[in-house]
Protein backbone atom coordinates (compact mmCIF):
# COMPACT_ATOMS: atom_id res chain seq x y z
CA UNK A 1 0.00 0.00 0.00
CA UNK A 2 1.47 3.31 -1.07
CA UNK A 3 2.31 5.73 1.74
CA UNK A 4 2.01 3.09 4.48
CA UNK A 5 4.72 1.31 6.43
CA UNK A 6 4.77 -1.67 8.75
CA UNK A 7 5.90 -1.01 12.31
CA UNK A 8 8.71 -3.24 13.54
CA UNK A 9 8.47 -5.10 16.82
CA UNK A 10 11.19 -2.96 18.38
CA UNK A 11 9.53 0.26 17.26
CA UNK A 12 6.28 -0.92 18.79
CA UNK A 13 8.02 -1.77 22.07
CA UNK A 14 9.67 1.66 22.27
CA UNK A 15 6.36 3.35 21.42
CA UNK A 16 4.66 1.54 24.30
CA UNK A 17 7.59 2.42 26.58
CA UNK A 18 7.29 6.10 25.67
CA UNK A 19 3.61 6.16 26.55
CA UNK A 20 4.14 4.33 29.84
CA UNK A 21 7.00 6.64 30.79
CA UNK A 22 4.90 9.75 30.09
CA UNK A 23 2.22 8.44 32.46
CA UNK A 24 4.77 7.51 35.12
CA UNK A 25 6.67 10.82 35.30
CA UNK A 26 3.41 12.81 35.57
CA UNK A 27 2.18 10.85 38.59
CA UNK A 28 3.68 13.13 41.22
CA UNK A 29 6.55 15.45 42.04
CA UNK A 30 8.86 12.62 43.10
CA UNK A 31 8.58 10.85 39.74
CA UNK A 32 8.89 14.12 37.82
CA UNK A 33 12.10 15.10 39.60
CA UNK A 34 13.60 11.67 38.88
CA UNK A 35 13.12 12.46 35.21
CA UNK A 36 14.50 15.99 35.67
CA UNK A 37 17.74 14.58 37.14
CA UNK A 38 18.36 12.76 33.85
CA UNK A 39 17.18 15.70 31.74
CA UNK A 40 19.62 17.99 33.60
CA UNK A 41 22.60 15.91 32.43
CA UNK A 42 21.27 15.61 28.87
CA UNK A 43 19.97 19.16 28.56
CA UNK A 44 20.84 19.52 24.88
CA UNK A 45 18.45 16.78 23.84
CA UNK A 46 14.78 17.56 23.07
CA UNK A 47 12.10 16.57 25.56
CA UNK A 48 10.95 13.35 23.84
CA UNK A 49 14.54 12.06 23.63
CA UNK A 50 15.18 12.89 27.28
CA UNK A 51 12.10 10.89 28.21
CA UNK A 52 13.23 7.81 26.29
CA UNK A 53 16.78 8.00 27.62
CA UNK A 54 15.37 8.27 31.14
CA UNK A 55 13.17 5.22 30.50
CA UNK A 56 16.06 3.07 29.26
CA UNK A 57 19.15 4.50 31.00
CA UNK A 58 18.25 6.92 33.81
CA UNK A 59 21.90 7.21 34.89
CA UNK A 60 23.17 8.26 31.42
CA UNK A 61 25.66 11.15 31.43
CA UNK A 62 26.64 11.83 27.81
CA UNK A 63 25.08 10.14 24.78
CA UNK A 64 25.92 10.11 21.08
CA UNK A 65 25.51 7.84 18.09
CA UNK A 66 28.09 5.18 17.27
CA UNK A 67 29.22 7.26 14.29
CA UNK A 68 29.92 10.28 16.48
CA UNK A 69 31.82 8.23 19.04
CA UNK A 70 33.89 6.55 16.31
CA UNK A 71 34.54 9.39 13.89
CA UNK A 72 34.80 12.45 16.14
CA UNK A 73 35.72 11.14 19.56
CA UNK A 74 37.75 8.10 18.46
CA UNK A 75 35.98 5.94 20.99
CA UNK A 76 34.73 2.40 20.37
CA UNK A 77 31.52 0.95 21.69
CA UNK A 78 32.13 -1.85 24.18
CA UNK A 79 31.24 -5.36 23.11
CA UNK A 80 27.80 -6.28 24.34
CA UNK A 81 26.77 -2.67 25.04
CA UNK A 82 23.07 -2.04 24.51
CA UNK A 83 22.10 1.07 22.56
CA UNK A 84 19.44 3.51 23.74
CA UNK A 85 16.60 3.59 21.21
CA UNK A 86 15.18 6.96 20.15
CA UNK A 87 12.66 7.88 17.49
CA UNK A 88 14.30 9.04 14.27
CA UNK A 89 12.60 12.39 13.67
CA UNK A 90 14.46 12.97 10.40
CA UNK A 91 13.12 9.83 8.75
CA UNK A 92 9.88 9.75 6.79
CA UNK A 93 9.44 6.12 7.84
CA UNK A 94 8.70 5.09 11.44
CA UNK A 95 12.12 3.90 12.51
CA UNK A 96 14.54 4.14 15.42
CA UNK A 97 18.04 5.48 15.87
CA UNK A 98 20.41 4.44 18.65
CA UNK A 99 22.76 6.34 20.92
CA UNK A 100 25.30 5.08 23.44
CA UNK A 101 26.24 6.54 26.79
CA UNK A 102 29.84 7.41 27.64
CA UNK A 103 29.86 4.42 30.00
CA UNK A 104 29.34 2.15 26.96
CA UNK A 105 32.51 3.21 25.11
CA UNK A 106 36.27 3.16 25.54
CA UNK A 107 38.90 5.45 24.04
CA UNK A 108 41.17 4.39 21.22
CA UNK A 109 44.80 4.33 22.31
CA UNK A 110 46.54 7.72 21.98
CA UNK A 111 43.81 9.37 19.90
CA UNK A 112 40.64 8.84 21.92
CA UNK A 113 38.93 11.88 23.42
CA UNK A 114 36.97 12.36 26.61
CA UNK A 115 33.68 14.22 26.26
CA UNK A 116 33.65 17.57 28.01
CA UNK A 117 31.42 17.29 31.07
CA UNK A 118 31.69 20.49 33.08
CA UNK A 119 31.50 20.32 36.85
CA UNK A 120 30.46 23.20 39.07
CA UNK A 121 32.86 23.92 41.94
CA UNK A 122 32.67 26.50 44.68
CA UNK A 123 35.17 28.83 42.99
CA UNK A 124 33.02 28.94 39.84
CA UNK A 125 29.85 30.21 41.48
CA UNK A 126 30.55 33.94 41.59
CA UNK A 127 31.82 33.94 38.01
CA UNK A 128 28.78 32.00 36.81
CA UNK A 129 26.34 34.22 38.71
CA UNK A 130 27.99 37.36 37.31
CA UNK A 131 27.85 35.98 33.78
CA UNK A 132 24.21 34.95 34.04
CA UNK A 133 23.29 38.38 35.37
CA UNK A 134 24.61 39.93 32.16
CA UNK A 135 21.96 37.98 30.30
CA UNK A 136 19.08 37.51 32.73
CA UNK A 137 19.37 40.56 34.98
CA UNK A 138 20.70 41.27 38.46
CA UNK A 139 19.97 38.94 41.37
CA UNK A 140 20.29 39.31 45.14
CA UNK A 141 24.05 39.22 45.71
CA UNK A 142 23.49 38.56 49.40
CA UNK A 143 21.76 35.24 48.69
CA UNK A 144 23.37 31.88 48.05
CA UNK A 145 24.26 30.80 44.53
CA UNK A 146 21.41 28.29 44.56
CA UNK A 147 18.89 30.94 45.62
CA UNK A 148 20.08 33.18 42.79
CA UNK A 149 19.54 30.38 40.29
CA UNK A 150 16.00 29.93 41.60
CA UNK A 151 15.45 33.67 41.28
CA UNK A 152 16.46 33.53 37.62
CA UNK A 153 14.21 30.51 37.07
CA UNK A 154 11.22 32.35 38.55
CA UNK A 155 11.96 35.39 36.42
CA UNK A 156 12.06 33.35 33.23
CA UNK A 157 8.87 31.47 34.11
CA UNK A 158 7.05 34.72 34.94
CA UNK A 159 8.15 36.22 31.65
CA UNK A 160 7.42 33.19 29.51
CA UNK A 161 4.30 31.50 30.83
CA UNK A 162 1.92 34.10 29.37
CA UNK A 163 3.14 33.22 25.87
CA UNK A 164 2.82 29.53 26.67
CA UNK A 165 -0.63 29.84 28.21
CA UNK A 166 -2.65 29.75 24.93
CA UNK A 167 -0.98 26.44 24.02
CA UNK A 168 -1.74 25.11 27.48
CA UNK A 169 -5.39 26.18 27.32
CA UNK A 170 -5.69 24.43 23.97
CA UNK A 171 -3.94 21.32 25.30
CA UNK A 172 -5.78 20.91 28.62
CA UNK A 173 -8.65 18.88 27.17
CA UNK A 174 -8.93 15.51 28.90
CA UNK A 175 -6.49 16.45 31.67
CA UNK A 176 -7.20 17.43 35.27
CA UNK A 177 -6.75 21.03 34.11
CA UNK A 178 -9.78 20.87 31.83
CA UNK A 179 -12.36 22.32 34.24
CA UNK A 180 -10.11 25.13 35.46
CA UNK A 181 -10.36 28.71 34.23
CA UNK A 182 -7.52 30.59 32.56
CA UNK A 183 -6.30 32.15 35.82
CA UNK A 184 -5.89 28.81 37.59
CA UNK A 185 -4.34 27.10 34.58
CA UNK A 186 -1.86 29.96 34.34
CA UNK A 187 -0.99 29.65 38.03
CA UNK A 188 -0.28 25.93 37.74
CA UNK A 189 1.70 26.41 34.55
CA UNK A 190 3.86 29.18 36.02
CA UNK A 191 4.56 27.37 39.31
CA UNK A 192 5.41 24.04 37.66
CA UNK A 193 7.55 25.64 34.97
CA UNK A 194 9.48 27.72 37.50
CA UNK A 195 10.10 24.73 39.76
CA UNK A 196 11.12 22.51 36.81
CA UNK A 197 13.64 25.06 35.51
CA UNK A 198 15.08 25.67 38.98
CA UNK A 199 15.36 21.95 39.78
CA UNK A 200 17.10 21.23 36.48
CA UNK A 201 19.64 24.02 37.02
CA UNK A 202 20.34 23.06 40.62
CA UNK A 203 20.63 19.37 39.80
CA UNK A 204 23.13 19.94 36.96
CA UNK A 205 25.16 22.33 39.13
CA UNK A 206 25.57 19.67 41.81
CA UNK A 207 23.35 21.15 44.52
CA UNK A 208 22.11 19.01 47.39
CA UNK A 209 18.57 18.44 46.15
CA UNK A 210 17.41 16.93 49.45
CA UNK A 211 18.10 20.34 50.97
CA UNK A 212 16.47 22.45 48.24
CA UNK A 213 13.55 20.29 47.13
CA UNK A 214 11.20 21.78 49.73
CA UNK A 215 11.72 25.19 48.12
CA UNK A 216 10.21 23.98 44.84
CA UNK A 217 6.52 23.40 44.19
CA UNK A 218 5.62 20.33 42.14
CA UNK A 219 2.14 19.92 43.63
CA UNK A 220 0.48 20.50 40.26
CA UNK A 221 2.48 18.17 38.00
CA UNK A 222 -0.09 15.38 38.37
CA UNK A 223 -2.67 17.64 36.71
CA UNK A 224 -0.65 17.62 33.47
CA UNK A 225 -1.78 14.03 33.02
CA UNK A 226 -2.33 13.83 29.26
CA UNK A 227 0.26 13.51 26.52
CA UNK A 228 -0.50 16.93 25.12
CA UNK A 229 -0.46 18.77 28.47
CA UNK A 230 2.78 17.06 29.51
CA UNK A 231 4.35 17.94 26.16
CA UNK A 232 3.66 21.63 26.72
CA UNK A 233 5.35 21.78 30.12
CA UNK A 234 8.12 19.34 29.15
CA UNK A 235 9.13 21.13 25.95
CA UNK A 236 8.99 24.51 27.67
CA UNK A 237 11.20 23.45 30.59
CA UNK A 238 13.74 21.88 28.24
CA UNK A 239 13.84 24.92 25.95
CA UNK A 240 14.29 27.33 28.86
CA UNK A 241 17.04 25.34 30.58
CA UNK A 242 19.16 24.67 27.50
CA UNK A 243 20.60 28.20 26.94
CA UNK A 244 21.08 28.69 30.69
CA UNK A 245 23.08 25.50 31.13
CA UNK A 246 25.06 26.11 27.96
CA UNK A 247 26.03 29.54 29.31
CA UNK A 248 27.02 28.03 32.65
CA UNK A 249 29.13 25.38 30.91
CA UNK A 250 30.92 27.98 28.79
CA UNK A 251 31.62 30.15 31.83
CA UNK A 252 33.03 27.25 33.85
CA UNK A 253 35.28 26.26 30.95
CA UNK A 254 36.45 29.84 30.37
CA UNK A 255 37.22 30.30 34.07
CA UNK A 256 39.20 27.05 34.26
CA UNK A 257 41.20 27.94 31.14
CA UNK A 258 42.00 31.41 32.44
CA UNK A 259 43.13 30.11 35.82
CA UNK A 260 45.23 27.39 34.16
CA UNK A 261 46.96 30.00 31.96
CA UNK A 262 47.59 32.19 34.98
CA UNK A 263 49.14 29.36 36.96
CA UNK A 264 51.25 28.29 33.97
CA UNK A 265 52.51 31.84 33.56
CA UNK A 266 53.44 32.07 37.22
CA UNK A 267 55.21 28.73 37.08
CA UNK A 268 57.17 29.78 34.00
CA UNK A 269 58.45 32.83 35.87
CA UNK A 270 59.76 30.50 38.55
CA UNK A 271 58.09 32.47 41.30
CA UNK A 272 54.40 31.67 41.57
CA UNK A 273 52.44 34.58 42.95
CA UNK A 274 50.16 32.78 45.41
CA UNK A 275 48.67 36.03 46.59
CA UNK A 276 47.60 36.94 43.06
CA UNK A 277 46.12 33.49 42.46
CA UNK A 278 44.20 33.63 45.71
CA UNK A 279 42.99 37.12 44.85
CA UNK A 280 41.72 35.87 41.47
CA UNK A 281 39.86 33.03 43.13
CA UNK A 282 38.25 35.46 45.57
CA UNK A 283 37.22 37.78 42.73
CA UNK A 284 36.28 35.38 39.92
CA UNK A 285 34.26 38.00 38.06
CA UNK A 286 37.52 39.83 37.30
CA UNK A 287 38.90 36.71 35.67
CA UNK A 288 36.08 36.91 33.12
CA UNK A 289 35.98 40.69 32.95
CA UNK A 290 36.76 40.67 29.25
CA UNK A 291 34.28 37.94 28.38
CA UNK A 292 31.72 38.75 25.72
CA UNK A 293 28.34 39.78 27.06
CA UNK A 294 25.45 37.74 25.66
CA UNK A 295 22.11 39.45 25.25
CA UNK A 296 18.86 38.05 26.61
CA UNK A 297 15.93 38.41 24.25
CA UNK A 298 12.64 37.75 26.02
CA UNK A 299 11.10 36.47 22.79
CA UNK A 300 13.91 34.19 21.63
CA UNK A 301 15.07 33.06 25.09
CA UNK A 302 18.66 32.37 24.10
CA UNK A 303 22.06 34.00 24.24
CA UNK A 304 23.38 35.55 21.06
CA UNK A 305 27.14 35.21 20.92
CA UNK A 306 29.77 36.99 18.89
CA UNK A 307 32.29 35.05 16.72
CA UNK A 308 34.53 32.85 18.84
CA UNK A 309 38.15 31.88 18.83
CA UNK A 310 39.17 28.50 17.46
CA UNK A 311 39.85 27.18 20.96
CA UNK A 312 36.41 28.13 22.21
CA UNK A 313 34.76 26.70 19.10
CA UNK A 314 36.55 23.38 19.56
CA UNK A 315 35.48 23.30 23.21
CA UNK A 316 31.84 23.84 22.25
CA UNK A 317 32.04 21.21 19.53
CA UNK A 318 33.30 18.61 21.99
CA UNK A 319 30.59 19.52 24.48
CA UNK A 320 27.95 19.27 21.78
CA UNK A 321 29.18 15.86 20.70
CA UNK A 322 28.81 14.58 24.25
CA UNK A 323 25.14 15.48 24.30
CA UNK A 324 24.12 14.70 20.75
CA UNK A 325 23.59 18.26 19.57
CA UNK A 326 25.97 17.79 16.68
CA UNK A 327 23.12 16.01 14.88
CA UNK A 328 21.07 19.15 14.53
CA UNK A 329 19.99 22.25 16.45
CA UNK A 330 16.39 22.32 17.62
CA UNK A 331 15.23 25.80 16.58
CA UNK A 332 11.65 25.15 15.51
CA UNK A 333 8.69 27.04 16.91
CA UNK A 334 7.58 25.70 20.27
CA UNK A 335 4.01 25.00 19.15
CA UNK A 336 5.26 22.77 16.33
CA UNK A 337 7.37 20.82 18.81
CA UNK A 338 4.38 20.45 21.10
CA UNK A 339 2.22 19.15 18.25
CA UNK A 340 4.93 16.70 17.22
CA UNK A 341 5.51 15.40 20.74
CA UNK A 342 1.78 15.14 21.39
CA UNK A 343 1.24 13.20 18.17
CA UNK A 344 4.11 10.87 19.00
CA UNK A 345 3.01 10.18 22.59
CA UNK A 346 -0.62 9.77 21.55
CA UNK A 347 0.49 7.29 18.90
CA UNK A 348 2.50 5.45 21.56
CA UNK A 349 -0.48 5.23 23.90
CA UNK A 350 -2.97 4.09 21.26
CA UNK A 351 -0.96 1.64 19.09
CA UNK A 352 -2.70 -1.77 19.42
CA UNK A 353 -0.48 -4.24 17.54
CA UNK A 354 3.11 -4.61 16.36
CA UNK A 355 2.14 -4.92 12.70
CA UNK A 356 -0.24 -1.99 12.62
CA UNK A 357 0.26 0.13 9.51
CA UNK A 358 0.94 3.82 9.83
CA UNK A 359 0.13 6.54 7.33
CA UNK A 360 3.22 8.30 6.10
CA UNK A 361 1.64 11.71 6.57
CA UNK A 362 1.33 11.09 10.32
CA UNK A 363 5.10 11.44 10.70
CA UNK A 364 5.52 14.65 8.77
CA UNK A 365 5.56 18.01 10.51
Secondary structure, 3 states (H helix, E strand, C coil): CCCEEECCHHHHHHHHHHHHHHHHHCCCHHHHHHHHHHHHHCCCCCHHHHHHHHHHCCCCCCEECHHHHHHCCCEEECCCCCCEEEECCCCCCCCEEEEEEHHHEEECCCCCCCCCCCCCCHHHHHHHHHHHHHHHCCCCCCCCHHHHHHHHHHHHHHHHHHHHHHHHHHHCCCCCCCCCCHHHHHHHHHHHHHHHHHHHHHHHCCCCHHHHHHHCCCCCHHHCCCHHHHHHHHHHHHHHHHHHHHHHHHHHHHHHHHHHHHHHHHHHCCCCCHHHHHHHHHCHHHHCCCCCCCEECCCCCCEECCCCCHHHHHHHHHHHHHHCCCCCCCCCCHHHHHHHHHHHHHHHHHCCCCCCEEEHHHHCC
